[in-house]
Amino acid sequence: MTERFGNAALRDELPGRLRYSLPAIVAPMFLVSSGEMVAAAARNGVIGAYPSLNARSSAGFREVLETLDAALAGAETTAYAVNLVTHRSNPRFAEDMAICADHRVPLVITALGSPAPALGPVHEYGGLVFADVNSPALARKAAAAGADGLILVCCGAGGHTGTMSPFAFVDEVRRFFDGPLVVAGGIGTGAAIRAVIGMGADLAYMGTRFLAAQESLAVQDFKQMVIDSGFDDILCTDAITGALANKLRPSLVRAGIDPDTLQSGKAFDLSGLESSVSKWKDLWSAGHGIGAVAESETTAEIIDELARQFAATAAKAA
C-alpha cells in the first residue's frame, strides 16, 4: 500500500485560517512583486506572496514585512505569504527565515530546495509551509519531509517552470498526498481558477496575470511587452539560470541575445545574486497565461475581474 502524507482536514480549514475569499495566490515574482501588490491582494481576498529576495538585504526585507503588517492591520482579509529560496546557495536563508518567524508569517512558500529547513521555525509559531515542486518525485520528497501543502509547478508557469500537465500532476500527487494542493501554470482567468478546484486542488497560483499590475515593480517596458505579447513570444530555456524557465523572447532580443543560440546545461547557483540582478532585470519572464493580460490595471481590478469570472463559471455549472 502506498504511504500517504498530508492532512486532509487542513484543506477545509484553509480559507478561514489564511483568510481569503477567492482560492488563489498572487505568485511571488522575483524583482516584480511589491509589498503594495501583496497588501492589495490580501485586502481584496486573495493571498499575496512576497519573495524575500526582492528586498536587497535582510534588513530591507524586515522593513517590507513591517510595512505589510501595518497595511493589513484591521483588514477583514489579511492573507499573505513569503517565498523563501531554500537552495544551499542562498546566503540569506537563515536570516530571512528568522525574520519570518519574528513576524509570524502565516504561510511560508519554499522553493528550489527542500522545505525541511523552514518546517521547524514556522510550525513553532503556528504557520504553514507549502513547498514549490515541479515533479511527482520532488512532491513526494517534500510531502515526506512534512510540508503542509504542495505547489505543483506545471507546464506553462512563468519564471521557473515545470513540464507536466496540471491534470496529470494533480492526479499523480493525490495518490500519496491528502493535504492542500496549489496549481501553477498558465492560469489567467477566473474560469481557470474554477478548473483548478474541479481537478482536485485547493488554490490557483497566478503570476503572469499580475505582471502588468500598477503595483508591480516591473518597469514600464516590461509591462508593455507583456500586454503586447502572446504565447508565441514565450521561450522555455534553462540557459539563463540553470533551471528551466519561461522567458519573454522579445526581452532576450532586446538585451542583445539571440534566443536560438542559447546553450543549456548551466548549474543553478544563487551565490552571485547581487552581481546578477541586472541580468534578471533585463531578461523578463512570463507564462502561458500571458494572453489574458490586455492592459495595466490595479491589483484590485484584476482580482475583481477574476472573482466575477469565477462566479460566472460556477453559475454555468450549477
C-alpha positions in Angstrom: 0.0 0.0 0.0 1.3 3.5 -0.9 2.4 5.5 2.1 0.2 8.6 2.4 1.1 12.1 3.6 -0.6 15.3 4.4 -3.6 16.5 6.5 -6.9 16.2 4.6 -8.7 18.3 7.2 -6.4 21.2 6.6 -8.0 21.6 3.1 -11.3 22.7 4.7 -9.5 24.9 7.3 -7.5 26.9 4.8 -10.0 29.7 3.8 -10.6 30.6 7.5 -7.0 30.0 8.6 -5.4 32.1 5.8 -8.4 34.4 5.4 -9.0 34.5 1.7 -12.3 34.6 -0.3 -11.1 33.7 -3.8 -9.0 30.5 -3.9 -5.9 32.0 -5.5 -2.4 33.1 -4.7 -0.7 36.0 -6.4 2.6 34.2 -7.0 5.9 35.6 -5.7 7.7 37.1 -8.7 11.4 37.9 -8.4 12.0 41.6 -8.9 8.3 42.1 -9.7 6.2 41.5 -6.6 6.0 44.5 -4.3 4.7 44.9 -0.8 2.0 47.1 -2.2 0.9 44.3 -4.5 0.8 41.8 -1.7 -1.2 44.1 0.5 -3.7 44.9 -2.3 -4.1 41.2 -3.0 -4.7 40.4 0.7 -7.2 43.3 1.2 -9.2 42.0 -1.8 -9.5 38.4 -0.7 -6.5 36.7 -2.4 -3.3 35.5 -0.9 -0.4 37.8 -1.9 3.1 36.4 -1.8 6.4 38.3 -1.5 9.8 36.8 -2.4 12.2 37.7 0.4 15.0 38.2 -2.1 13.1 41.1 -3.7 14.4 43.1 -0.8 18.1 43.8 -1.5 19.0 42.9 2.1 17.5 41.1 5.1 17.2 44.5 6.8 15.1 45.7 3.8 13.0 42.5 4.0 12.2 43.2 7.6 11.1 46.7 6.7 8.8 45.3 4.0 7.1 42.9 6.5 6.7 45.8 9.0 5.0 47.9 6.3 2.9 45.0 5.2 1.7 44.2 8.7 0.8 47.8 9.3 -1.1 48.0 6.0 -3.2 44.9 6.8 -4.0 45.8 10.4 -7.7 45.6 10.9 -8.5 44.3 7.4 -11.0 41.5 7.0 -8.9 39.5 4.7 -5.2 39.5 5.7 -3.7 36.5 3.9 -0.2 36.8 2.8 2.8 34.6 2.2 6.6 34.9 1.9 8.6 32.9 -0.6 12.0 31.6 0.7 14.6 30.0 -1.5 16.0 27.0 0.4 18.7 26.2 -2.1 22.0 25.8 -0.4 23.5 28.7 -2.5 21.1 31.2 -0.9 23.2 33.1 1.7 20.3 34.8 3.2 18.0 31.9 4.1 18.7 31.7 7.8 18.3 35.4 8.5 15.2 35.8 6.3 13.7 32.7 8.0 14.3 34.3 11.4 12.5 37.5 10.2 9.5 35.5 9.0 9.3 33.9 12.5 9.5 37.3 14.2 6.5 38.4 12.1 4.7 35.1 12.3 4.2 35.0 8.6 1.0 32.9 8.0 2.3 31.0 5.0 5.9 30.3 4.0 6.5 29.0 0.5 9.8 27.3 0.0 11.3 27.0 -3.5 14.3 25.5 -5.3 15.1 23.2 -2.4 13.7 21.1 0.4 11.1 22.6 2.7 12.8 20.9 5.7 14.8 24.0 6.9 11.6 26.0 7.2 9.4 23.5 8.9 10.6 23.7 12.5 10.7 27.5 12.8 7.3 28.0 11.0 5.5 25.3 12.8 6.8 26.5 16.1 4.8 29.8 15.8 1.8 28.0 14.1 2.4 28.9 10.5 2.1 26.8 7.4 4.8 25.7 4.9 3.9 25.0 1.3 6.7 23.6 -0.9 7.1 24.6 -4.5 7.7 21.4 -6.6 7.8 20.6 -10.3 7.7 16.8 -10.5 6.0 14.0 -8.6 9.3 12.8 -7.3 10.0 16.2 -5.7 6.4 16.4 -4.5 6.8 13.0 -2.7 10.1 14.2 -1.1 8.5 17.4 0.1 5.5 15.6 1.5 7.6 13.0 3.3 9.6 15.9 4.8 6.4 17.2 6.4 5.3 20.1 4.1 1.7 21.2 4.9 0.9 21.8 1.3 2.4 21.4 -2.2 2.6 23.9 -5.0 2.6 22.0 -8.3 4.6 24.0 -10.8 3.2 22.7 -14.1 3.9 23.3 -17.8 3.3 26.9 -18.6 4.3 28.6 -15.4 6.2 31.8 -15.7 9.7 32.1 -14.5 11.0 28.7 -13.2 8.6 26.2 -14.6 7.7 22.5 -14.9 7.0 20.1 -17.8 3.9 18.2 -16.6 0.2 18.7 -17.4 -1.7 20.0 -14.3 -4.3 17.3 -14.8 -1.8 14.5 -14.6 0.3 16.2 -11.9 -2.7 16.6 -9.5 -3.8 13.0 -10.2 -0.3 11.7 -9.6 0.2 13.6 -6.3 -3.3 12.8 -5.0 -2.2 9.1 -4.9 0.0 9.8 -1.9 -0.8 13.3 -0.6 -4.1 14.3 1.1 -3.2 17.9 2.1 -3.7 21.2 0.3 -2.5 21.4 -3.3 -1.9 24.6 -5.3 -1.6 24.5 -9.1 0.7 26.9 -11.1 1.0 27.2 -14.8 -1.0 29.1 -17.4 -3.8 30.2 -15.1 -5.0 33.7 -16.2 -8.8 33.7 -15.7 -11.4 33.0 -13.0 -12.6 30.1 -15.1 -9.2 28.6 -14.9 -9.3 29.0 -11.1 -12.6 27.1 -11.1 -11.0 24.4 -13.2 -8.1 24.0 -10.7 -10.7 23.4 -7.9 -12.5 21.0 -10.1 -9.5 18.9 -10.7 -9.0 18.3 -7.0 -6.6 21.1 -6.0 -7.4 23.9 -3.5 -5.8 27.1 -4.8 -4.5 28.5 -8.1 -1.1 30.1 -8.3 -1.1 33.2 -10.6 1.9 35.3 -11.6 1.7 36.4 -15.2 -1.8 37.8 -14.9 -0.4 40.4 -12.4 2.9 41.3 -14.2 1.4 44.5 -15.7 -0.5 45.4 -12.5 0.0 49.0 -11.5 1.6 47.9 -8.2 4.1 45.7 -10.0 7.8 46.6 -9.7 8.2 45.7 -13.4 9.5 48.6 -15.5 7.0 50.1 -17.9 8.7 48.5 -21.0 8.3 45.1 -19.3 4.6 45.7 -18.6 4.0 46.9 -22.2 5.8 43.8 -23.6 3.5 41.6 -21.5 0.5 43.4 -22.8 1.7 43.2 -26.4 2.9 39.6 -26.3 1.2 36.3 -26.8 2.0 32.6 -26.4 4.4 32.6 -29.4 6.6 35.0 -27.6 7.3 32.6 -24.7 10.6 30.7 -24.7 11.3 27.9 -22.3 15.0 27.5 -21.5 17.4 26.6 -18.7 20.3 28.6 -20.2 19.6 31.7 -18.1 19.7 30.4 -14.5 20.4 26.7 -14.8 16.7 25.9 -14.0 14.0 25.5 -16.7 12.2 28.9 -17.0 9.8 30.6 -19.4 11.2 33.8 -20.7 9.8 36.5 -23.0 11.7 36.0 -26.3 11.5 39.8 -27.2 13.3 40.7 -23.9 16.2 38.5 -24.9 16.4 40.1 -28.3 16.2 43.5 -26.7 19.1 42.6 -24.5 21.2 41.6 -27.5 20.8 37.8 -27.0 19.9 35.5 -29.9 17.3 33.2 -28.4 18.2 30.5 -30.9 21.8 30.2 -29.8 21.2 29.7 -26.1 23.0 26.7 -24.6 21.6 24.6 -21.7 23.4 22.7 -19.0 24.3 25.6 -16.7 24.3 24.7 -13.0 21.8 26.6 -10.8 23.5 28.9 -8.4 22.4 32.0 -6.3 25.7 32.7 -4.7 26.3 35.6 -7.1 22.8 37.1 -6.7 23.8 40.7 -6.2 26.1 40.8 -9.2 23.4 39.1 -11.5 20.5 41.3 -10.6 20.9 43.5 -13.7 20.7 40.4 -15.9 17.5 39.3 -14.2 16.1 42.8 -14.7 16.7 42.7 -18.5 15.7 39.1 -19.2 12.0 39.0 -18.4 9.8 36.1 -17.5 6.1 35.3 -18.3 4.0 32.2 -18.5 1.4 30.7 -20.9 -1.4 32.8 -19.4 0.1 35.9 -21.0 -2.9 36.2 -23.4 -5.2 37.2 -20.5 -3.2 40.5 -20.0 -4.7 43.2 -22.1 -3.9 46.4 -20.1 -2.3 47.7 -16.9 -4.8 47.6 -14.1 -4.7 47.8 -10.4 -4.4 44.6 -8.4 -7.9 45.1 -7.0 -9.3 45.5 -10.5 -7.7 42.3 -11.7 -9.0 40.4 -8.7 -12.5 41.8 -9.2 -12.5 40.5 -12.7 -11.2 37.1 -11.7 -13.9 36.9 -9.0 -16.6 37.7 -11.5 -15.4 35.1 -13.9 -15.1 32.6 -11.1 -18.7 33.2 -10.1 -20.0 33.1 -13.6 -18.3 29.8 -14.3 -19.8 28.4 -11.1 -23.2 29.6 -12.2 -23.0 27.9 -15.6 -22.0 24.6 -13.9 -25.0 24.8 -11.5 
